[in-house]
Amino acid sequence: MRRDIRHFRPGCNIPEEQLSRLLEAARHAPSVGFMQPWRFIRITNPTLRRSIHALVEDERICTARALGEREDEFMRLKVEGMQDCAEVLVVALMDQREQHIFGRRTLPEMDVASVACAIQNLWLAARAEGVGMGWVSLFDPVELAALLGIPEGARPIAVLCLGPVEQFYDRPMLESEGWAKPQPLCEQIWENGWRGEGQIR
């Protein structure tokens, strides 16, 4: 079972050939109109990793404040594993996506959906090989883009932490921590309309 991992074994590495296999899995994800809008930036510079972590920490504090009465509860959660994981990847949408019309004319957000498929492929491949992965979305995309020299029109949408783990969670961590409960399937699937209230014509 895929889990969003925040606890990694510090000081470990992912062999280059294994990382290549995981990225190949991501590259083979389906994409709308075969646009392949994903770009993966591998962060190997320790100073740059610390700078990205600082952006995440800034946003963690802003998110906590925006949560109001749940601020303290949120601040107690571990929301990322950037300091201990073996690899950090930044996933970005490529620039010049407006050239891709097929499948995006009325649904331009399908570029994001396609990148999400690539991330899920990577996640499942990592889990199959015993590698943990966590998706970090707490950052200012403008600041991260500037830090990484991402061109105008492109934008970062994920920071991924990968690495060996002591163990995989048996339940989603936010469920175990009491932050949220999983929704039952019956609340997520309807028939013939919103909440089953569609009209037959």
Residue frames relative to the residue before (quaternion, step in Angstrom):
aa qw qx qy qz dx dy dz
M 1.0000 0.0000 0.0000 0.0000 0.00 0.00 0.00
R 0.4326 -0.6936 0.5136 0.2608 3.57 -0.92 0.92
R 0.0043 -0.7855 0.6187 -0.0099 3.57 -0.99 0.85
D 0.4406 -0.6481 0.5508 0.2871 3.55 -1.20 0.64
I 0.1617 -0.8416 0.5140 0.0378 3.57 -0.28 1.32
R 0.0997 -0.7926 0.5999 0.0440 3.56 -1.03 0.86
H 0.7006 0.4092 -0.2565 0.5253 3.60 1.27 -0.23
F 0.0101 -0.8101 0.5834 -0.0570 3.57 -0.60 1.19
R 0.5089 -0.6030 0.5060 0.3485 3.54 -1.28 0.35
P 0.3390 -0.7708 0.4948 0.2149 3.62 -0.40 1.14
G 0.7896 0.3451 -0.2456 0.4440 3.54 -1.23 0.55
C 0.5716 0.5920 -0.3816 0.4209 3.61 1.25 0.15
N 0.2639 -0.7471 0.5885 0.1607 3.54 -1.31 0.39
I 0.3147 -0.6626 0.6279 0.2602 3.50 -1.38 0.20
P 0.4555 -0.6866 0.4808 0.2999 3.63 -0.66 0.98
E 0.6126 -0.5950 0.3784 0.3570 3.56 -1.04 0.81
E 0.6732 0.4982 -0.3167 0.4452 3.59 0.90 -0.87
Q 0.6332 0.5144 -0.3355 0.4710 3.58 1.10 -0.62
L 0.6387 0.5133 -0.3269 0.4709 3.58 0.95 -0.83
S 0.6294 0.5314 -0.3325 0.4591 3.59 1.01 -0.77
R 0.6394 0.5186 -0.3288 0.4628 3.60 0.98 -0.80
L 0.6641 0.5085 -0.3110 0.4514 3.57 0.93 -0.88
L 0.6768 0.4737 -0.2956 0.4797 3.58 0.97 -0.80
E 0.5901 0.5417 -0.3685 0.4718 3.59 1.13 -0.52
A 0.6154 0.5328 -0.3446 0.4676 3.57 1.03 -0.74
A 0.6466 0.5064 -0.3196 0.4726 3.59 0.97 -0.83
R 0.6629 0.5335 -0.3037 0.4286 3.57 0.92 -0.91
H 0.7005 0.4620 -0.2675 0.4735 3.58 1.12 -0.59
A 0.3732 0.7271 -0.4940 0.2966 3.59 1.21 0.30
P 0.5262 -0.5995 0.4774 0.3686 3.60 -1.16 0.44
S 0.0106 -0.7836 0.6206 0.0268 3.56 -1.15 0.58
V 0.5716 -0.6148 0.4285 0.3343 3.55 -1.07 0.82
G 0.8366 0.0748 -0.0881 0.5354 3.57 -0.78 1.03
F 0.4484 -0.7016 0.4297 0.3494 3.58 1.31 0.31
M 0.2721 0.8004 -0.4940 0.2033 3.58 1.05 0.78
Q 0.1672 -0.8266 0.5215 0.1295 3.62 1.20 -0.46
P 0.1008 0.8765 -0.4657 0.0687 3.60 0.76 1.04
W 0.5275 0.6658 -0.3997 0.3446 3.59 1.25 -0.05
R 0.0319 -0.7369 0.6741 0.0379 3.51 -1.27 0.63
F 0.1810 -0.7869 0.5853 0.0738 3.57 -0.84 1.02
I 0.1142 -0.7791 0.6150 0.0423 3.56 -0.82 1.04
R 0.2351 -0.7797 0.5689 0.1148 3.56 -0.53 1.21
I 0.2342 -0.7806 0.5689 0.1108 3.56 -0.76 1.07
T 0.0002 0.8262 -0.5609 0.0528 3.58 -0.37 1.27
N 0.5990 0.5548 -0.3562 0.4545 3.59 1.26 -0.27
P 0.4265 -0.7336 0.4605 0.2605 3.64 -0.54 1.11
T 0.6315 0.5295 -0.3397 0.4533 3.60 1.02 -0.72
L 0.6554 0.4992 -0.3061 0.4770 3.56 0.99 -0.83
R 0.6185 0.5309 -0.3491 0.4623 3.60 1.00 -0.73
R 0.6546 0.5036 -0.3174 0.4659 3.60 0.93 -0.83
S 0.6408 0.5235 -0.3269 0.4567 3.59 1.02 -0.76
I 0.6424 0.4990 -0.3191 0.4863 3.59 1.02 -0.77
H 0.6308 0.5304 -0.3297 0.4605 3.57 1.01 -0.82
A 0.6300 0.5322 -0.3331 0.4570 3.59 1.02 -0.76
L 0.6274 0.5202 -0.3333 0.4741 3.61 1.04 -0.75
V 0.6431 0.5168 -0.3157 0.4686 3.57 1.01 -0.84
E 0.6624 0.5069 -0.3088 0.4571 3.57 0.92 -0.86
D 0.6151 0.5407 -0.3421 0.4607 3.60 1.02 -0.75
E 0.7013 0.4570 -0.2705 0.4756 3.57 0.90 -0.94
R 0.5754 0.5746 -0.3796 0.4412 3.58 1.11 -0.59
I 0.6670 0.4930 -0.2940 0.4749 3.57 0.96 -0.86
C 0.6526 0.5059 -0.3121 0.4698 3.60 0.98 -0.85
T 0.6404 0.5189 -0.3207 0.4667 3.58 1.01 -0.82
A 0.6354 0.5350 -0.3284 0.4496 3.57 0.95 -0.87
R 0.6691 0.4974 -0.3030 0.4616 3.58 0.90 -0.89
A 0.6589 0.5168 -0.3062 0.4528 3.58 1.06 -0.79
L 0.6329 0.5558 -0.3259 0.4292 3.60 1.19 -0.43
G 0.3910 -0.7615 0.4543 0.2466 3.57 1.26 -0.04
E 0.8660 -0.0080 0.0210 0.4995 3.57 -0.72 -1.09
R 0.6704 0.4707 -0.3094 0.4830 3.61 1.21 -0.26
E 0.3077 0.7966 -0.4788 0.2039 3.61 1.29 0.16
D 0.7130 0.4538 -0.2725 0.4599 3.58 0.70 -1.06
E 0.6272 0.5374 -0.3311 0.4562 3.57 1.02 -0.80
F 0.6596 0.5076 -0.3030 0.4642 3.57 0.97 -0.89
M 0.6666 0.5228 -0.3098 0.4316 3.59 0.91 -0.89
R 0.6376 0.5202 -0.3339 0.4598 3.60 1.18 -0.38
L 0.5761 0.5954 -0.3743 0.4165 3.59 1.25 -0.32
K 0.3420 -0.6699 0.6058 0.2594 3.55 -1.18 0.56
V 0.1091 -0.8567 0.5038 0.0172 3.56 -0.39 1.21
E 0.7970 0.0996 -0.0794 0.5904 3.62 1.22 -0.03
G 0.2644 -0.7700 0.5616 0.1476 3.55 -1.31 0.36
M 0.1843 0.8581 -0.4668 0.1088 3.55 1.19 0.59
Q 0.6865 0.5086 -0.3006 0.4239 3.58 0.99 -0.70
D 0.7593 0.3799 -0.1947 0.4912 3.59 1.15 -0.52
C 0.5853 0.6178 -0.3846 0.3575 3.62 1.09 -0.51
A 0.5861 -0.6068 0.4198 0.3348 3.54 -1.24 0.50
E 0.8136 0.0949 -0.0059 0.5735 3.58 0.97 -0.87
V 0.1335 -0.7411 0.6509 0.0966 3.53 -1.21 0.67
L 0.0448 -0.7777 0.6270 -0.0068 3.54 -0.87 1.04
V 0.1965 -0.7315 0.6375 0.1414 3.54 -1.05 0.80
V 0.1811 -0.7781 0.5953 0.0862 3.57 -0.81 1.04
A 0.0330 -0.8131 0.5803 -0.0312 3.54 -0.81 1.06
L 0.4599 -0.6039 0.5674 0.3192 3.50 -1.32 0.42
M 0.4679 -0.6806 0.4814 0.2933 3.58 -0.91 0.86
D 0.5206 -0.6020 0.4940 0.3500 3.55 -1.29 0.23
Q 0.7842 0.3482 -0.2666 0.4390 3.57 -1.39 0.11
R 0.2623 0.7924 -0.5115 0.2043 3.57 1.09 0.68
E 0.5412 0.6357 -0.4019 0.3762 3.59 1.19 -0.42
Q 0.5698 0.5954 -0.3855 0.4150 3.60 1.20 -0.32
H 0.6694 0.4823 -0.2904 0.4847 3.57 1.21 -0.45
I 0.1177 -0.8281 0.5480 0.0091 3.55 -0.30 1.31
F 0.5875 0.6161 -0.3506 0.3903 3.56 1.07 -0.88
G 0.8488 0.0959 -0.1045 0.5093 3.59 -0.55 1.19
R 0.7304 0.4116 -0.2224 0.4976 3.59 1.27 -0.21
R 0.4210 0.7349 -0.4696 0.2492 3.62 1.18 -0.14
T 0.7882 0.2294 -0.1317 0.5557 3.58 0.93 -0.87
L 0.7570 0.2757 -0.1622 0.5698 3.59 1.27 -0.31
P 0.0838 -0.8501 0.5180 0.0457 3.61 0.48 1.15
E 0.5981 0.5902 -0.3582 0.4069 3.60 1.18 -0.47
M 0.4601 0.6864 -0.4524 0.3354 3.60 1.23 -0.01
D 0.5241 0.5907 -0.4349 0.4327 3.59 1.20 -0.15
V 0.6468 0.4963 -0.3122 0.4877 3.59 1.02 -0.79
A 0.6317 0.5313 -0.3327 0.4560 3.58 0.99 -0.81
S 0.6479 0.5202 -0.3165 0.4576 3.57 1.01 -0.78
V 0.6482 0.4965 -0.3209 0.4800 3.59 0.98 -0.79
A 0.6152 0.5439 -0.3452 0.4544 3.59 1.05 -0.73
C 0.6166 0.5317 -0.3449 0.4670 3.60 1.07 -0.68
A 0.6471 0.5136 -0.3203 0.4635 3.60 0.97 -0.81
I 0.6477 0.5079 -0.3151 0.4725 3.57 1.00 -0.83
Q 0.6504 0.5057 -0.3180 0.4691 3.59 0.96 -0.81
N 0.6173 0.5333 -0.3462 0.4634 3.62 0.99 -0.75
L 0.6539 0.5103 -0.3000 0.4712 3.55 0.95 -0.94
W 0.6523 0.5381 -0.3032 0.4393 3.56 0.96 -0.93
L 0.6922 0.4752 -0.2763 0.4677 3.56 0.88 -0.97
A 0.6379 0.5134 -0.3246 0.4734 3.58 1.03 -0.77
A 0.6371 0.5249 -0.3250 0.4615 3.58 0.99 -0.82
R 0.6661 0.5008 -0.3093 0.4581 3.58 0.88 -0.91
A 0.6395 0.5323 -0.3221 0.4517 3.59 1.01 -0.81
E 0.7300 0.3905 -0.2251 0.5137 3.59 1.14 -0.60
G 0.5746 -0.6389 0.3645 0.3589 3.58 1.24 0.30
V 0.5200 0.6087 -0.4161 0.4311 3.57 1.24 0.52
G 0.3550 -0.7349 0.5386 0.2090 3.57 -0.91 0.90
M 0.0411 -0.7907 0.6102 0.0285 3.55 -1.19 0.55
G 0.0675 -0.7804 0.6210 0.0292 3.52 -1.11 0.77
W 0.2997 -0.7420 0.5797 0.1537 3.55 -1.09 0.83
V 0.1180 -0.7871 0.6045 0.0322 3.58 -0.67 1.15
S 0.0381 -0.8092 0.5862 -0.0080 3.57 -0.77 1.05
L 0.5151 0.6320 -0.4184 0.4003 3.57 1.25 0.27
F 0.5080 0.5941 -0.4882 0.3880 3.56 -0.03 1.32
D 0.4645 -0.6212 0.5405 0.3259 3.54 -1.29 0.36
P 0.3850 -0.7650 0.4567 0.2408 3.63 -0.41 1.15
V 0.6113 0.5461 -0.3581 0.4471 3.60 1.10 -0.60
E 0.6794 0.4827 -0.2898 0.4706 3.57 0.92 -0.89
L 0.6586 0.4976 -0.3165 0.4674 3.58 0.96 -0.80
A 0.6228 0.5357 -0.3371 0.4599 3.58 1.02 -0.77
A 0.6555 0.5044 -0.3104 0.4685 3.59 0.96 -0.85
L 0.6468 0.5360 -0.3167 0.4404 3.58 0.96 -0.88
L 0.7740 0.3575 -0.1726 0.4933 3.59 1.00 -0.83
G 0.4724 -0.6927 0.4369 0.3259 3.59 1.22 0.07
I 0.2736 0.7669 -0.5288 0.2397 3.58 1.09 0.70
P 0.4377 -0.7449 0.4328 0.2573 3.62 -0.66 1.05
E 0.6532 -0.4894 0.4001 0.4168 3.53 -1.31 0.32
G 0.7372 0.3688 -0.2957 0.4829 3.56 -0.95 0.87
A 0.6751 0.3752 -0.2697 0.5750 3.57 1.25 -0.43
R 0.0083 0.8140 -0.5805 -0.0186 3.59 -1.18 0.33
P 0.4585 -0.6742 0.5008 0.2904 3.57 -1.05 0.75
I 0.1051 -0.8121 0.5713 0.0555 3.57 -1.02 0.76
A 0.8098 0.1116 -0.0658 0.5722 3.61 1.19 -0.18
V 0.1503 -0.6967 0.6875 0.1391 3.48 -1.32 0.56
L 0.1343 -0.8139 0.5641 0.0365 3.56 -0.64 1.14
C 0.1817 -0.7564 0.6219 0.0898 3.55 -0.99 0.94
L 0.0014 -0.8064 0.5905 -0.0317 3.58 -0.79 1.01
G 0.3637 0.7406 -0.5285 0.1997 3.53 -1.13 0.60
P 0.6600 -0.4764 0.3890 0.4313 3.55 -1.30 0.15
V 0.1623 -0.7789 0.6018 0.0701 3.55 -1.17 0.70
E 0.5611 -0.5722 0.4674 0.3732 3.56 -1.25 0.38
Q 0.7730 -0.1460 0.1173 0.6062 3.54 1.05 -0.83
F 0.4309 -0.6628 0.5432 0.2828 3.53 -1.27 0.44
Y 0.5392 -0.6200 0.4585 0.3388 3.56 -1.05 0.74
D 0.3882 -0.7166 0.5226 0.2506 3.58 -1.02 0.71
R 0.7520 0.1556 -0.1364 0.6258 3.57 1.34 -0.20
P 0.6365 -0.4843 0.3926 0.4541 3.62 -1.15 0.30
M 0.5464 -0.6627 0.3986 0.3216 3.58 -0.84 0.97
L 0.6660 0.5055 -0.3168 0.4478 3.59 0.97 -0.80
E 0.5968 0.5168 -0.3603 0.4969 3.56 1.22 -0.40
S 0.6617 0.5142 -0.3052 0.4524 3.59 0.90 -0.93
E 0.7021 0.4579 -0.2540 0.4826 3.57 1.09 -0.78
G 0.5125 -0.6782 0.4026 0.3394 3.59 1.26 -0.01
W 0.3938 0.7335 -0.4767 0.2822 3.59 1.21 0.30
A 0.7907 -0.0813 0.0918 0.5998 3.58 0.98 -0.86
K 0.3436 -0.7149 0.5696 0.2154 3.54 -1.30 0.37
P 0.5231 -0.6244 0.4609 0.3522 3.61 -1.06 0.60
Q 0.4260 -0.6880 0.5235 0.2668 3.57 -1.04 0.76
P 0.4782 -0.6512 0.4910 0.3257 3.61 -1.00 0.67
L 0.6409 -0.5585 0.3730 0.3718 3.54 -1.16 0.65
C 0.6347 0.5640 -0.3391 0.4051 3.59 0.99 -0.78
E 0.6638 0.4817 -0.3095 0.4812 3.61 1.19 -0.38
Q 0.7030 0.4651 -0.2544 0.4742 3.58 1.27 -0.18
I 0.7402 0.3241 -0.2041 0.5527 3.58 1.24 -0.25
W 0.0129 -0.7890 0.6134 -0.0312 3.55 -0.77 1.10
E 0.3476 -0.7460 0.5375 0.1839 3.56 -1.27 0.22
N 0.8772 0.0475 -0.0671 0.4730 3.53 -0.99 0.97
G 0.8243 -0.0967 0.0243 0.5574 3.59 1.06 0.60
W 0.7046 -0.4384 0.3450 0.4387 3.52 -1.38 0.16
R 0.8305 -0.0455 -0.0517 0.5527 3.55 -0.66 1.23
G 0.6500 -0.5515 0.3110 0.4204 3.59 1.11 0.63
E 0.5523 0.6514 -0.3641 0.3715 3.55 1.28 0.30
G 0.3104 0.7660 -0.5083 0.2418 3.58 1.13 0.55
Q 0.4026 -0.7038 0.5365 0.2341 3.55 -1.25 0.49
I 0.3003 -0.7269 0.5879 0.1890 3.55 -0.97 0.85
R 0.1291 -0.8187 0.5580 0.0408 3.57 -0.69 1.08
